[in-house]
Amino acid sequence: MWLAGVKRYMARGAQIGFHAAYNKDTKQEIGQANAVIGGYMARLGYDYPTIIFATKASPQRLQLCLPLSPLHRSLLQGTR
């Protein structure tokens, strides 16, 4: 999982996106899975705004990690 890496890289022009966990058959979000993901991210040291960012987009959308945003710094530089 990219988030768990000690050093995370993003090539110029790359797009890294996040979305809520979902059932691949029904396309419905799974609250329990998102809770587990949030707990895992918290154990990695990510703060609540970063966890919410990574799990808030619906399964049909992506929440992109845009360069120069505070979340970009948190995700890439490890200032969790």
N, C-alpha and C positions, 0 to 999 in steps of 0.2 A: 504494500500500500504506500503510495507516494507520500502521504502525510507522516508516516512513521519514520521516514528516512532521517538520518542525522544531518545530512546535507541534501537540500532539495534544489533542483535546478529547473530553470524554465528558459528554453531557447528563445531567441528573438523571434517574434511572430507567433510563438506558441500560444495556444488557448487551453487553459486548465479550468474545467468546470466541475461543479458539484451539484448534487440533487438529493432529495430525500430517498431513503430506502423504500423499495416497493416490491410487491408480488409480481413476478414477470408474467404470470398468466392473467391475473385480473387487472393489472396496472394500478392497483390501489396501494396507497402508502401504508406502511406497517409501522405503527407507533412504537411498538416494542423494539423493533430493529433500530429505529432512530434513537431510542433511549440508550441502547447498547453502544451505538456509534458515538453518541455524545459522551457516555461514560469512558469509552476508550480514548477519545480525544482529550478528555479532562485528565486522564492518567498520563497522557503524553505531555501534559502541561499547557494545552491550549485554553484560552479564556472563553467565557460564555459568548461574547460577540463573534468570535471565530467559529465556534461550534454551531451557533445559529446560522451563520452565513453558509456553512458547509451542508446544512441539512434542511434549509427552508424552501428551496425551489421544488416545484412539483416534479414528478417523474418525467413529464413531457418537456420540461424546460431545464436549462442549466443556469446556475449562478456562476458567472465567469469571474475569475480572479484577475482583476485588471491591474496592470503595472502602476506602480507608485501609490497605490492605495495603502492605508494602514494594514488592511488584511493581507495584502500582497507581502508586505514586510514581515508580518507575523508568520505567514505560511512559508515563505522562502528563506528568511533569515533566521528563523527559529526564535524570534523574540516572543516566545509564547508566554 
